[in-house]
Amino acid sequence: MTERYWNKITAELLAGTRESDHPFRYATLATVGLEQVPRLRTVVIREFDPEEVQLIFYTDSRSKKMLHIKENNKVSLLFYHPEKLLQLRMEGIAMKERDGGTLARHWSGIKPESRKDYTVSQTPGTEIKGPDQLEYVERDDFFTVINVHPFRIEYLQLKRPNHIRVRFSKDADNWRSEFLVP
Ligand SMILES: Cc1cc2nc3c(=O)[nH]c(=O)nc-3n(C[C@H](O)[C@H](O)[C@H](O)COP(=O)(O)O)c2cc1C
């Protein structure tokens, strides 16, 4: 019964990584570090693997979200499709990619002008006198690939006559699902 909703989730997430104007290209990532204040920000979802159920985003190793992930690797991702009134909420474990070959593959796929996002010499969040005060390094040391392994995904679609809310939870290696009151 719930399989069609799982298929919709994977189809929309894949579309987000393939179509530049799909709303699931972007997600709101929430982290909670030691100070216990949830911090939200937009990230671009670069890859989604429907078999492994795993998502990837890129970031700077010096960013606050990385500090949070080191302190507490449980994160949430929120997706919203305004035309379909479809919301996906995900909870998962964030893990830094360590394999050199994989990192090199991702780095080589980034356009040269976009690589600048990961090569600013100053630490993200540091005060500067103006937007043109940035300096760049030639290296890719700050470029970081994060894998998110969801353990809970909640599908909510608002529609008449009935809104549809389905929770998928990972139990060891199996996903189970239930319909919920919306
Ligand atoms: C459209 C858009 C896309 C963004 N994509 C990313 C991204 O993929 N990775 C990232 O680290 N920050 C991305 N950002 C910036 C973050 O939202 C955030 O401001 C920044 O990473 C610092 O967050 P932090 O201090 O909580 O770590 C994006 C911002 C916007 C507006």
The ligand as a Tripos MOL2 file, in Angstrom:
@<TRIPOS>MOLECULE
LIG
   31    33     1     0     0
SMALL
NO_CHARGES

@<TRIPOS>ATOM
      1 C1         20.5590   28.6310   -2.7950 C.3       1 LIG1
      2 C2         21.5820   28.2870   -1.7380 C.ar      1 LIG1
      3 C3         22.2810   27.1000   -1.8350 C.ar      1 LIG1
      4 C4         23.2560   26.7760   -0.8820 C.ar      1 LIG1
      5 N1         23.9250   25.5890   -0.9810 N.ar      1 LIG1
      6 C5         24.8510   25.2720   -0.0480 C.ar      1 LIG1
      7 C6         25.5190   24.0090   -0.1010 C.ar      1 LIG1
      8 O1         25.2710   23.1600   -0.9710 O.2       1 LIG1
      9 N2         26.4380   23.7480    0.8670 N.ar      1 LIG1
     10 C7         26.7150   24.6440    1.8540 C.ar      1 LIG1
     11 O2         27.5570   24.3470    2.7040 O.2       1 LIG1
     12 N3         26.1090   25.8340    1.9370 N.ar      1 LIG1
     13 C8         25.1650   26.1700    1.0080 C.ar      1 LIG1
     14 N4         24.5170   27.3740    1.0870 N.ar      1 LIG1
     15 C9         24.8630   28.3080    2.1770 C.3       1 LIG1
     16 C10        24.2010   27.8330    3.4660 C.3       1 LIG1
     17 O3         22.8060   28.0300    3.3900 O.3       1 LIG1
     18 C11        24.7790   28.5300    4.7190 C.3       1 LIG1
     19 O4         24.5240   29.9090    4.6620 O.3       1 LIG1
     20 C12        26.2700   28.3050    4.8490 C.3       1 LIG1
     21 O5         26.6290   26.9850    4.4580 O.3       1 LIG1
     22 C13        26.7410   28.5350    6.2780 C.3       1 LIG1
     23 O6         26.0070   27.7000    7.1470 O.3       1 LIG1
     24 P1         26.5780   27.2620    8.5870 P.3       1 LIG1
     25 O7         27.2820   28.4780    9.1410 O.co2     1 LIG1
     26 O8         25.3630   26.9160    9.3770 O.co2     1 LIG1
     27 O9         27.4920   26.1130    8.3830 O.co2     1 LIG1
     28 C14        23.5370   27.6960    0.1780 C.ar      1 LIG1
     29 C15        22.7840   28.8630    0.2810 C.ar      1 LIG1
     30 C16        21.8470   29.1580   -0.6670 C.ar      1 LIG1
     31 C17        21.0570   30.4610   -0.5180 C.3       1 LIG1
@<TRIPOS>BOND
     1     1     2 1
     2     2     3 ar
     3     2    30 ar
     4     3     4 ar
     5     4     5 ar
     6     4    28 ar
     7     5     6 ar
     8     6     7 ar
     9     6    13 1
    10     7     8 2
    11     7     9 ar
    12     9    10 ar
    13    10    11 2
    14    10    12 ar
    15    12    13 ar
    16    13    14 ar
    17    14    15 1
    18    14    28 ar
    19    15    16 1
    20    16    17 1
    21    16    18 1
    22    18    19 1
    23    18    20 1
    24    20    21 1
    25    20    22 1
    26    22    23 1
    27    23    24 1
    28    24    25 2
    29    24    26 1
    30    24    27 1
    31    28    29 ar
    32    29    30 ar
    33    30    31 1
@<TRIPOS>SUBSTRUCTURE
     1 LIG1         1 GROUP 0 **** ****
